[in-house]
Amino acid sequence: MSDQASTLRTEPTEIQITPLLSKLRDYLVLTKPEVNLLILLTASAGYYLGSPGKFHSSGWLHTLIGTLLVASGTATLNQWMEKVWDGQMRRTATRPLPAGRISSRQAFAFGTLLSVAGGLYLLWMVNRLSSVLAISTLLSYLLIYTPLKRYTALCTLLGAFPGAMPTLIGWSAACGTVDRQAMLLFAVLFLWQFPHFLAIALMYREDYERAGYCMLPRFDLDARFTRTEIVIFTLALIMTTTAATIKPGAWLYVGFMLAAGAFLLYHSVQVATSASRALARALLRASVIYLPIALIIMALGKR
């Protein structure tokens, strides 16, 4: 009898907690945590490489918190803007907004709150420049890249600018300015995005077209132009990372960087010579492996 009473007492709590956890999980999905992980990685690299002297862990932590808030708000507002079209693609139809698990009003309020909180956090806890760069990233992503995805394949080029900004946010947070070395690091992430995102565009071309997105040029019916682009940008990336690593006594790191670049180039050439989606997926994985390795080599080179 007591066991039955205990069961009756716990069931209502379980019924209440489960929907709450589900709702929290949906809000987490809106922030795109897998993307934020890369953003925090690149912001951390910028902070470390931009630190003029001793590395300040508290400043780094404040930078990551503010950057994470703005990035999460940007991701949420991006999905709020693209709710209708996300519902037309297989890979995004189950997201919280198109699936109806979170309303447009809730998503807009959540995304705005995160964005404003992140911008103010960076302003108060880090410095003005990092806050300005973070808000500029948000605005350019939402007001330029997101709308242009439906009109021109140049959206990938324009979207690579806000995509590379976390490096500058981290750098400016560490030293309060942006110099030539910071722009070199910015160029690394800028170029890396092309093999990464063009591989995704090749994998989901029909899905994007179904929703009316122009992720690949309309004239590039056989994707040969896009596959050539991938190789060209990979070569440019290898040259840029090598230039960023060349310092007196740093030839060992240059060798490591070239080896990492050869790994990414191999997968890029594989995609360039075949229309296989499996090879495009392999390139996507290779790009995700390559980026942290390249940033670690640059960080070790600084030491």
C-alpha positions as CSV (number, residue, x, y, z in Angstrom):
1,M,0.0,0.0,0.0
2,S,2.8,2.4,0.9
3,D,4.6,1.6,-2.5
4,Q,1.4,2.4,-4.4
5,A,1.1,5.7,-2.5
6,S,4.7,6.5,-3.2
7,T,4.1,5.9,-6.9
8,L,1.1,8.1,-7.0
9,R,3.1,10.9,-5.3
10,T,6.0,10.8,-7.8
11,E,4.0,10.4,-11.0
12,P,2.7,14.0,-11.2
13,T,6.3,15.3,-10.6
14,E,7.6,13.2,-13.4
15,I,4.8,14.4,-15.7
16,Q,5.6,18.0,-14.9
17,I,9.4,17.6,-15.2
18,T,9.4,15.8,-18.6
19,P,7.8,18.6,-20.6
20,L,10.0,21.2,-18.9
21,L,13.2,19.3,-19.9
22,S,11.9,18.9,-23.4
23,K,11.2,22.6,-23.6
24,L,14.7,23.5,-22.2
25,R,16.2,21.1,-24.8
26,D,14.4,22.9,-27.6
27,Y,15.7,26.2,-26.4
28,L,19.2,24.8,-26.3
29,V,18.8,23.5,-29.9
30,L,17.8,27.1,-31.0
31,T,21.3,28.2,-29.9
32,K,23.1,25.7,-32.1
33,P,25.5,24.4,-29.5
34,E,27.6,22.5,-32.1
35,V,28.3,25.7,-34.0
36,N,29.0,27.6,-30.7
37,L,31.7,25.1,-29.9
38,L,33.6,26.2,-32.9
39,I,32.9,29.8,-32.2
40,L,34.3,29.5,-28.7
41,L,37.3,27.7,-30.0
42,T,38.2,30.4,-32.5
43,A,37.5,33.2,-30.0
44,S,39.8,31.4,-27.6
45,A,42.5,31.2,-30.2
46,G,42.1,34.9,-30.9
47,Y,42.3,35.7,-27.2
48,Y,45.4,33.6,-26.6
49,L,47.3,34.8,-29.7
50,G,46.3,38.4,-29.0
51,S,47.4,38.4,-25.4
52,P,50.5,40.7,-25.2
53,G,51.8,39.2,-22.0
54,K,50.5,36.9,-19.3
55,F,47.3,35.0,-20.2
56,H,44.5,36.2,-18.0
57,S,42.0,33.3,-17.5
58,S,39.3,35.6,-16.0
59,G,39.4,37.9,-19.0
60,W,39.2,34.8,-21.3
61,L,36.3,33.4,-19.4
62,H,34.4,36.7,-19.6
63,T,35.1,36.9,-23.3
64,L,33.7,33.4,-23.9
65,I,30.6,34.1,-21.8
66,G,29.8,37.3,-23.8
67,T,30.6,35.7,-27.1
68,L,28.5,32.6,-26.4
69,L,25.5,34.8,-25.5
70,V,25.7,36.8,-28.7
71,A,26.3,33.7,-30.8
72,S,23.4,31.9,-29.2
73,G,21.2,34.9,-29.8
74,T,22.3,35.2,-33.4
75,A,21.6,31.5,-34.0
76,T,18.1,31.8,-32.4
77,L,17.1,34.9,-34.4
78,N,18.4,33.3,-37.6
79,Q,16.1,30.4,-37.1
80,W,13.3,32.8,-36.2
81,M,13.8,34.5,-39.6
82,E,14.0,31.3,-41.5
83,K,11.2,29.4,-39.8
84,V,9.1,28.9,-42.9
85,W,11.9,27.8,-45.2
86,D,13.5,25.5,-42.5
87,G,10.2,23.7,-42.5
88,Q,10.6,22.9,-46.2
89,M,14.0,21.2,-45.8
90,R,14.4,17.6,-44.5
91,R,17.5,18.4,-42.5
92,T,15.8,21.3,-40.6
93,A,12.1,20.4,-40.6
94,T,12.3,19.0,-37.1
95,R,13.8,22.1,-35.5
96,P,11.8,23.6,-32.6
97,L,10.3,26.5,-34.7
98,P,9.1,24.8,-37.9
99,A,7.9,21.8,-35.8
100,G,5.8,24.2,-33.7
101,R,7.4,23.2,-30.3
102,I,8.4,26.9,-29.7
103,S,6.4,29.9,-31.0
104,S,7.9,32.7,-33.1
105,R,7.2,35.1,-30.3
106,Q,9.1,33.0,-27.7
107,A,12.1,32.5,-30.1
108,F,12.3,36.2,-30.9
109,A,12.2,37.2,-27.3
110,F,14.8,34.5,-26.3
111,G,17.1,35.5,-29.2
112,T,16.9,39.2,-28.5
113,L,17.5,38.7,-24.8
114,L,20.6,36.6,-25.4
115,S,22.0,39.1,-27.9
116,V,21.5,42.2,-25.8
117,A,22.8,40.4,-22.7
118,G,25.9,39.3,-24.6
119,G,26.7,42.7,-26.0
120,L,26.3,44.4,-22.6
121,Y,28.3,41.7,-20.9
122,L,31.2,42.2,-23.2
123,L,30.9,46.0,-22.8
124,W,30.9,45.9,-19.0
125,M,33.2,42.9,-18.3
126,V,35.7,43.0,-21.3
127,N,35.9,46.2,-23.4
128,R,34.0,48.3,-25.9
129,L,35.8,47.1,-29.0
130,S,34.9,43.4,-28.4
131,S,31.3,44.4,-27.8
132,V,31.1,46.4,-31.0
133,L,32.6,43.6,-33.0
134,A,30.2,41.1,-31.5
135,I,27.1,43.2,-32.2
136,S,28.4,44.0,-35.7
137,T,28.8,40.3,-36.3
138,L,25.2,39.7,-35.3
139,L,23.8,42.5,-37.5
140,S,25.8,41.5,-40.6
141,Y,24.9,37.9,-40.2
142,L,21.1,38.6,-39.8
143,L,20.7,41.6,-42.1
144,I,23.1,40.7,-44.9
145,Y,24.0,37.0,-45.0
146,T,20.6,35.5,-44.0
147,P,18.4,37.5,-46.5
148,L,20.9,37.0,-49.3
149,K,20.8,33.2,-49.0
150,R,17.6,33.4,-51.0
151,Y,18.9,35.6,-53.8
152,T,22.6,34.9,-54.6
153,A,25.3,32.3,-54.1
154,L,27.6,35.2,-53.1
155,C,26.0,34.8,-49.7
156,T,28.7,32.3,-48.8
157,L,31.4,34.9,-49.5
158,L,29.6,37.6,-47.5
159,G,28.7,35.2,-44.7
160,A,32.3,34.3,-44.3
161,F,33.0,37.8,-42.9
162,P,30.8,37.5,-39.8
163,G,31.8,33.8,-39.6
164,A,35.4,34.8,-39.1
165,M,34.7,37.6,-36.6
166,P,35.1,35.5,-33.4
167,T,38.8,35.6,-33.9
168,L,38.8,39.4,-33.8
169,I,36.4,39.4,-30.8
170,G,38.8,37.3,-28.9
171,W,41.9,39.2,-30.1
172,S,40.4,42.6,-29.2
173,A,39.3,41.3,-25.8
174,A,42.9,40.4,-25.0
175,C,44.6,43.5,-26.1
176,G,42.0,46.1,-26.9
177,T,42.9,46.6,-30.5
178,V,43.0,44.8,-33.9
179,D,46.4,44.7,-35.8
180,R,47.9,43.0,-38.8
181,Q,48.4,39.8,-37.0
182,A,44.8,39.7,-35.9
183,M,43.7,40.2,-39.5
184,L,46.0,37.3,-40.5
185,L,44.2,35.1,-38.0
186,F,40.8,36.4,-39.3
187,A,41.9,35.4,-42.9
188,V,42.6,31.9,-41.7
189,L,39.1,31.4,-40.4
190,F,37.6,33.3,-43.4
191,L,39.2,31.0,-45.9
192,W,38.5,27.8,-43.9
193,Q,34.8,28.4,-44.2
194,F,34.8,27.8,-48.0
195,P,35.8,24.1,-48.0
196,H,33.6,23.6,-44.9
197,F,30.4,25.2,-46.1
198,L,30.7,24.4,-49.8
199,A,31.0,20.7,-48.7
200,I,27.7,21.2,-46.8
201,A,26.1,22.9,-49.9
202,L,27.1,19.9,-52.1
203,M,25.7,17.4,-49.6
204,Y,22.3,19.2,-49.3
205,R,22.0,20.9,-52.7
206,E,18.5,19.6,-53.5
207,D,17.3,20.3,-50.0
208,Y,18.5,23.9,-50.2
209,E,16.9,24.4,-53.6
210,R,13.6,23.0,-52.4
211,A,13.5,25.8,-49.8
212,G,14.6,28.4,-52.3
213,Y,18.2,28.9,-51.0
214,C,20.9,29.9,-53.5
215,M,23.8,28.2,-51.8
216,L,25.5,27.2,-55.1
217,P,25.6,29.2,-58.4
218,R,22.6,28.5,-60.7
219,F,24.9,28.0,-63.7
220,D,26.9,25.4,-61.9
221,L,24.6,22.5,-62.7
222,D,27.3,19.8,-62.4
223,A,28.9,21.5,-59.4
224,R,32.3,21.5,-61.2
225,F,32.8,25.2,-60.5
226,T,32.1,24.7,-56.8
227,R,34.4,21.7,-56.5
228,T,37.2,23.8,-58.1
229,E,36.5,26.6,-55.7
230,I,37.0,24.2,-52.8
231,V,40.5,23.3,-54.0
232,I,41.4,27.0,-54.7
233,F,40.3,28.2,-51.2
234,T,42.0,25.2,-49.6
235,L,45.3,26.1,-51.2
236,A,44.8,29.8,-50.2
237,L,44.1,28.6,-46.6
238,I,47.3,26.5,-46.6
239,M,49.4,29.5,-47.7
240,T,47.8,31.8,-45.2
241,T,48.3,29.4,-42.2
242,T,51.9,28.9,-43.3
243,A,52.5,32.7,-43.4
244,A,50.9,33.0,-40.0
245,T,53.3,30.4,-38.6
246,I,56.6,31.5,-40.1
247,K,58.8,33.0,-37.4
248,P,62.4,32.7,-36.5
249,G,62.9,29.2,-35.1
250,A,59.4,28.1,-35.9
251,W,60.1,25.8,-38.9
252,L,59.0,22.8,-37.0
253,Y,55.5,24.3,-36.6
254,V,55.5,25.2,-40.3
255,G,56.1,21.6,-41.0
256,F,53.2,20.6,-38.8
257,M,51.0,23.2,-40.4
258,L,51.9,22.0,-43.9
259,A,51.1,18.4,-42.9
260,A,47.7,19.5,-41.6
261,G,47.1,21.4,-44.8
262,A,48.0,18.4,-46.9
263,F,45.4,16.4,-45.0
264,L,42.7,18.9,-45.8
265,L,43.9,19.3,-49.4
266,Y,43.7,15.6,-50.0
267,H,40.0,15.6,-49.1
268,S,39.4,18.7,-51.2
269,V,41.0,17.1,-54.3
270,Q,38.9,14.0,-53.7
271,V,35.8,16.1,-53.8
272,A,37.0,18.0,-56.9
273,T,37.4,14.8,-58.9
274,S,34.1,13.1,-57.9
275,A,30.5,14.0,-57.5
276,S,30.2,11.6,-54.5
277,R,28.2,12.9,-51.5
278,A,30.2,10.6,-49.3
279,L,33.4,12.4,-50.3
280,A,31.8,15.8,-49.6
281,R,30.8,14.5,-46.1
282,A,34.4,13.3,-45.6
283,L,35.7,16.7,-46.5
284,L,33.2,18.2,-44.0
285,R,34.6,16.0,-41.3
286,A,38.2,16.7,-42.4
287,S,37.6,20.5,-42.1
288,V,36.2,20.1,-38.6
289,I,39.3,18.1,-37.6
290,Y,41.7,20.5,-39.4
291,L,40.6,23.8,-37.8
292,P,41.4,23.0,-34.1
293,I,44.7,21.4,-35.2
294,A,45.7,24.5,-37.1
295,L,44.8,26.8,-34.2
296,I,46.7,24.6,-31.7
297,I,49.8,24.7,-34.0
298,M,49.6,28.5,-34.2
299,A,49.2,28.7,-30.4
300,L,52.2,26.4,-29.8
301,G,54.2,28.5,-32.3
302,K,53.5,31.6,-30.3
303,R,54.9,29.9,-27.2
